[in-house]
Amino acid sequence: QVQLVESGGGLVQAGGSLRLSCAASGRTISGNTMGWFRQAPGREREFVACDSRSGADYADFVVGRFTISRDNAKNTVFLQMNSLKPEDTAIYYCAVGSRRATLSRFYDYWGQGTQVTVSS
């Protein structure tokens, strides 16, 4: 079992930045794929970014703006979000998976989410 706790969300103006954190406990995640997803009201959950041993992947709409990273010593993964837009408003979730994937069904454990709101 892995427990994930996201933090760092909040209200920011368009063009601003936020850094989300996802702290894992229960076991080490250093060998796992870590993913970030988001869900806006009335929309399905969508892939944002993931980091695996073979590299990172990003959704097209965040390329050049968001960066995923991790600190294995702290069992934590981060999502640096720059140049935020109102359409980035959503609940952001981190997840642990066993393979590099952009589909949510390949992730086994999920955090409770953190709200990101970008005002125009």
C-alpha positions in Angstrom: 0.0 0.0 0.0 1.1 3.5 -0.8 -0.4 6.7 0.6 -0.1 9.9 -1.4 -0.7 13.4 -0.1 -0.7 16.3 -2.5 -0.1 19.9 -1.4 0.8 23.3 -2.9 -2.4 24.1 -4.6 -4.1 27.4 -4.3 -5.4 30.5 -6.0 -3.1 32.3 -8.4 -3.5 34.9 -11.1 -3.0 34.0 -14.8 0.7 34.0 -15.7 1.7 33.0 -12.2 3.3 29.9 -10.8 2.6 27.1 -8.4 4.6 24.1 -7.2 2.7 21.0 -6.3 4.1 18.4 -4.1 3.1 14.8 -3.6 4.5 13.0 -0.6 4.4 9.2 -0.6 4.4 6.9 2.4 4.1 3.2 2.9 6.9 2.2 0.6 9.5 3.8 -1.6 8.4 5.0 -5.0 11.8 5.4 -6.5 11.3 2.6 -9.0 7.7 3.5 -9.9 6.2 5.8 -12.5 4.7 8.9 -10.9 2.0 10.7 -12.6 0.0 13.9 -12.3 -3.6 14.1 -13.6 -6.2 16.8 -13.3 -10.0 17.1 -13.3 -11.9 20.2 -14.0 -15.6 20.5 -13.1 -17.8 18.7 -15.6 -14.8 17.2 -17.3 -13.1 13.8 -17.2 -9.8 13.3 -15.5 -6.9 14.0 -17.8 -3.2 13.2 -18.0 -0.8 16.1 -17.2 2.7 14.6 -16.8 4.5 11.5 -15.7 8.0 10.6 -14.7 9.6 7.1 -15.0 12.9 5.5 -15.2 12.9 5.9 -19.0 11.9 9.5 -19.0 9.1 12.0 -18.7 6.0 12.6 -20.7 3.8 15.7 -20.8 0.4 16.5 -22.2 0.6 18.9 -25.1 -1.2 21.6 -23.3 1.5 21.9 -20.6 4.6 21.4 -22.7 7.0 24.3 -21.9 5.1 25.4 -18.9 5.0 22.5 -16.4 7.9 20.3 -15.2 7.7 17.1 -13.3 10.5 16.1 -10.9 11.1 13.9 -7.9 13.2 13.7 -4.8 13.6 10.0 -4.1 15.3 10.7 -0.8 12.2 12.4 0.3 9.8 10.0 -1.5 8.2 13.0 -3.1 7.3 14.1 -6.6 6.8 17.7 -7.7 4.9 19.5 -10.5 6.3 23.0 -11.2 3.6 24.9 -13.0 4.5 28.2 -14.7 2.6 30.6 -17.0 -0.6 29.3 -15.5 -3.8 29.9 -17.5 -7.5 30.0 -16.3 -8.0 26.7 -18.2 -5.5 25.1 -15.8 -8.1 25.4 -13.0 -8.7 21.9 -11.8 -8.1 19.4 -9.0 -4.7 18.0 -9.4 -4.0 14.4 -8.4 -0.8 12.4 -8.2 -0.6 8.7 -8.7 1.8 5.8 -8.6 2.0 3.4 -11.5 4.1 0.4 -12.5 4.7 1.5 -16.1 5.3 4.6 -18.1 1.7 5.5 -19.1 -0.6 8.4 -19.8 -3.8 6.4 -19.1 -5.1 6.6 -15.6 -6.0 2.9 -15.6 -2.3 2.0 -15.4 -2.0 3.8 -12.0 -2.7 1.9 -8.8 -2.6 4.5 -6.0 -4.0 8.0 -6.0 -3.9 11.0 -3.7 -6.9 13.0 -2.6 -6.1 15.9 -4.9 -5.2 19.5 -4.4 -7.2 22.4 -5.9 -5.6 24.8 -8.3 -7.5 27.9 -9.3 -6.2 30.4 -11.8 -8.0 33.7 -12.1 -8.0 35.8 -15.2 
